[in-house]
Amino acid sequence: MSSLISTFTEHLNFSEAEIESILATPLNEVLNSPALNQELASLDLSLLQETLHTAGSVLAEHLPPFYDWLKNELGVQKVPDSPVHATTWVVNFLNNQETINHLVELHRPVPKMALEKAVPRLVSLFDNVEDVKVQREWEKAVAALCLVLVVDKRQGS
């Protein structure tokens, strides 16, 4: 399985040094940084919206075992009962009805170690999507959102 840093460098347009720098930067600065905003702006929102059904199928199939792994192997106490919340959040985010700040708030109870171990596995849930362009765009989107979560977690919030 990929490491946290290599997951970010593989799926985002940042070098290892840039990722390390981002992870050491306060969350409010990262959220307002031209680099992150450029990365988020580079997402193909039309493709993501057109392929929500694909993402929903991937999440419906792979999130329940992922949640079991979080709970049973990483000891995360509060794990969703189903993948519905994640899919709903993604849909709402793509429709500008949900914010990154709310995503951060939702994940603050997750222990840092568990979050950092979970990111590569979460991003890899899309590895078997047949259309490579769709696969890469969803992996990029998930990696970008997870980067923000890790920044917050590293600040001890």
C-alpha positions as CSV (number, residue, x, y, z in Angstrom):
1,M,0.0,0.0,0.0
2,S,1.2,3.5,-0.8
3,S,2.4,5.8,1.9
4,L,0.6,9.0,2.8
5,I,3.1,11.3,1.1
6,S,3.4,9.1,-2.0
7,T,-0.4,9.0,-2.3
8,F,-0.5,12.8,-2.4
9,T,2.4,13.2,-4.8
10,E,0.9,10.5,-7.1
11,H,-2.5,12.0,-7.4
12,L,-1.9,15.7,-6.9
13,N,0.3,18.2,-8.7
14,F,2.7,18.6,-5.8
15,S,6.2,17.4,-5.2
16,E,7.2,15.5,-2.0
17,A,8.8,18.7,-0.6
18,E,5.6,20.7,-1.4
19,I,3.4,18.2,0.3
20,E,5.7,18.3,3.4
21,S,5.5,22.1,3.4
22,I,1.7,22.0,3.0
23,L,1.3,19.6,5.9
24,A,3.3,21.9,8.1
25,T,1.2,25.0,7.2
26,P,-1.8,26.1,9.3
27,L,-5.1,25.0,7.9
28,N,-6.5,28.5,7.3
29,E,-3.4,29.3,5.2
30,V,-3.7,26.1,3.2
31,L,-7.4,26.7,2.5
32,N,-6.5,30.2,1.3
33,S,-3.4,29.2,-0.6
34,P,-3.2,29.7,-4.3
35,A,-1.6,26.2,-4.7
36,L,-4.5,24.4,-3.1
37,N,-7.1,26.5,-4.8
38,Q,-5.4,25.9,-8.1
39,E,-5.4,22.1,-7.5
40,L,-9.1,22.2,-6.6
41,A,-9.9,24.4,-9.6
42,S,-8.1,21.9,-11.8
43,L,-10.6,19.2,-10.9
44,D,-12.9,18.3,-13.8
45,L,-16.1,19.0,-12.0
46,S,-18.2,18.2,-15.1
47,L,-16.6,14.8,-15.3
48,L,-17.0,14.2,-11.5
49,Q,-20.7,15.2,-11.7
50,E,-21.3,13.0,-14.7
51,T,-19.7,10.0,-13.0
52,L,-21.3,10.4,-9.6
53,H,-23.1,7.1,-10.2
54,T,-19.7,5.4,-10.7
55,A,-18.4,6.9,-7.5
56,G,-21.6,5.9,-5.7
57,S,-21.2,2.3,-6.8
58,V,-17.5,2.3,-5.8
59,L,-18.3,3.7,-2.4
60,A,-21.3,1.4,-1.8
61,E,-19.2,-1.6,-2.5
62,H,-15.9,-0.6,-0.8
63,L,-16.8,1.6,2.1
64,P,-18.4,-1.0,4.3
65,P,-15.2,-3.2,4.4
66,F,-13.2,0.1,4.7
67,Y,-15.3,1.1,7.7
68,D,-14.9,-2.4,9.3
69,W,-11.1,-2.0,8.8
70,L,-11.1,1.4,10.5
71,K,-13.1,0.1,13.4
72,N,-11.5,-3.3,13.9
73,E,-7.9,-2.7,13.0
74,L,-7.4,1.0,13.6
75,G,-9.7,1.4,16.6
76,V,-11.7,4.2,15.2
77,Q,-14.7,4.5,17.6
78,K,-17.2,6.4,15.5
79,V,-17.6,4.8,12.1
80,P,-20.6,5.4,9.8
81,D,-23.2,2.6,9.5
82,S,-23.3,2.8,5.7
83,P,-21.6,4.6,2.8
84,V,-24.7,6.8,2.2
85,H,-23.3,9.8,4.2
86,A,-20.1,9.8,2.1
87,T,-21.9,9.6,-1.2
88,T,-24.3,12.3,-0.1
89,W,-21.5,14.6,1.1
90,V,-19.7,14.2,-2.3
91,V,-22.9,15.0,-4.2
92,N,-23.6,18.0,-2.1
93,F,-20.0,19.2,-2.3
94,L,-20.0,19.0,-6.1
95,N,-23.3,20.9,-6.1
96,N,-21.8,23.6,-3.9
97,Q,-24.1,22.6,-1.0
98,E,-21.3,21.4,1.3
99,T,-17.9,22.8,2.4
100,I,-14.4,21.6,3.0
101,N,-14.6,23.3,6.5
102,H,-17.6,21.0,7.3
103,L,-15.7,18.0,6.1
104,V,-12.8,18.9,8.4
105,E,-15.3,19.3,11.4
106,L,-16.8,15.9,10.6
107,H,-13.4,14.2,10.7
108,R,-11.9,15.9,13.8
109,P,-12.8,12.9,16.1
110,V,-10.7,10.5,13.9
111,P,-7.3,9.9,15.5
112,K,-4.4,11.3,13.5
113,M,-2.7,7.9,13.1
114,A,-5.9,6.3,11.8
115,L,-6.6,9.1,9.4
116,E,-3.1,9.0,8.0
117,K,-3.1,5.3,7.5
118,A,-6.6,5.4,6.0
119,V,-5.9,8.0,3.3
120,P,-3.9,5.7,0.9
121,R,-6.5,3.0,1.2
122,L,-9.4,5.4,0.7
123,V,-7.9,6.9,-2.4
124,S,-7.2,3.4,-3.7
125,L,-10.9,2.4,-3.6
126,F,-11.1,3.8,-7.1
127,D,-8.2,1.7,-8.5
128,N,-10.5,-0.6,-10.4
129,V,-12.7,1.9,-12.1
130,E,-12.5,0.9,-15.8
131,D,-12.3,4.3,-17.3
132,V,-8.8,5.6,-16.4
133,K,-9.7,9.2,-16.8
134,V,-12.7,8.8,-14.4
135,Q,-10.5,6.8,-12.0
136,R,-7.8,9.4,-11.9
137,E,-10.2,12.3,-11.5
138,W,-11.9,10.6,-8.5
139,E,-8.6,9.7,-6.9
140,K,-7.4,13.3,-7.4
141,A,-10.6,14.7,-5.8
142,V,-10.4,12.3,-2.8
143,A,-6.7,12.9,-2.4
144,A,-7.2,16.7,-2.4
145,L,-9.9,16.6,0.2
146,C,-7.9,14.2,2.3
147,L,-4.9,16.5,2.2
148,V,-6.9,19.2,3.9
149,L,-8.0,16.6,6.6
150,V,-4.4,15.6,7.3
151,V,-3.3,19.3,7.5
152,D,-5.9,19.8,10.1
153,K,-5.0,16.7,12.0
154,R,-1.3,17.5,12.0
155,Q,-2.1,20.8,13.7
156,G,-3.6,18.9,16.6
157,S,-7.2,20.2,16.1
